[in-house]
Amino acid sequence: MDLQAIIALLVEDRGINVAIIENVALDLAEPLNIIGNEVRERNAIPRNLNYYEETIPQYVGDLFVQHFRMSRECFEELSTVIGNNQRLQNSIIPMQKKILFTLWVLAKPESFLAAGDRFGLARSTAHGIFKDVVAVFVELLNRYITWPNNHDTAIRAFHDKSGGFPGVIGAIDGCHIQMKQPTANANDYYNRKQVHSVILQGICNNKKLFMDIYVGMPGRVHDARVLRTSPVYGRLVNNNNTIMPQNCHILGDSAYPLMENLLTPFRDNGHLNEDQIRYNVKLSTIRAVIERAFGQLKGKFRRLKYLDIAEPDFATEIITAACVLHNFTLMWGEEMHDNEAIIEGENNHQEADDNDVVADHQNGVEKRNFIVNISRH
């Protein structure tokens, strides 16, 4: 029954004035029209079609850096490096827009819907662009994360910083990257802090540049086992194919086995002598560089503080891409201040079980004792 029929019925049965009924009906209908308009407006997808075209070109200096984690000059170089990649040439969307969108998503813990709206992209399109550009960054891994042939600069820098610790070329540690509960094998990724995570094992030099990364092991795995699984371990233990001279080494914490080229602190059993304590302090002073590297990585690319992704393989690609960009910007000469750094010790390790415990290597014991002895003088 329509509105006019209802009015006629009321007039006939009740003798109510037609004008009064019509006014009341119009008053009741007005809110419904407003609600209908609001629903239609809410269902519309507002997008900032001019953010890339008009707003970003106005960003200068630190403002561009704050949003995209690198200077405009560094970004132009990055665009040149990957400009010929066919993966980014298959649509009408400009390549630089794709790169800037991906940097934005990596830099900010913002949803794809919100980021896509800002760049005038549908959610599905935005997600596809992000995956493509991340894959391109991953392809640059071996170009920007490499083991150096010459370690002299790092050795001198670490020697001076520690007050005499010889032969150090870098430090190793593991960093947990929290992620959404995986759809498969979720328990394997559930770590001791009661969150799901994947592990980034990194080795960095004195400039916080990653020399080696190994990404993707489940968060439940202990650091010692991650090391043994990683490709770099084989070269650390193979004297015929080692990645550093015999008198050089990297430093790790007590989660790692003591080896000839991986030195760790003395375990504090309450009976350490002054020489052993002095050795531990020097080692800790140097080893903190890897914590600062992880801190800068997470500070620059805040997406790594929580990956809203249930696919460990894609999470691994995102972390790898962020590490590549971290090195790229440092090589360009750009570095964020350490006030973004995570607190040292944030990356608590899994408790070791019997399968994780590795006996100290005898040549590592001898080398550590030698360094303790020469440090007395």
Buried (B, 14 or more C-beta within 10 A) or exposed (E): EEEEEEBEEBBEEEEEEEEEBEEEBEEEEEEEEEEEEEEEEEEEEEBBEEBBEEEBEEBEEEEBBEBBBBBBEBBEBBBEBBEEBEBBEEEEBEBBBBBBBBBBBBBBEBEBBEBBBBBBBBBEBBBBBBBBBBBBBBBBBEEBBEBBEEBEEBBEBBBEBBEEBBBBBBBBBBBBBBBBEBEEEEEBBBBBBEBBBBBBBBBBBBBBBBBBBBBBBBBBBBBBBBBBEBEBBEBBBEEEEBBBEEEBBBBBBBBBBBBBBBBBBBEEEEEBEEBBEBBBEBBBBBBBBBBBBBBBBBBBBBBBEBBEBBBBEBBBBBBBBBBBBBBBBBEBEBEBEEEBBBEBEBBEBBEBEEEBEBEEBEBBBEBBEEBBEEBEE
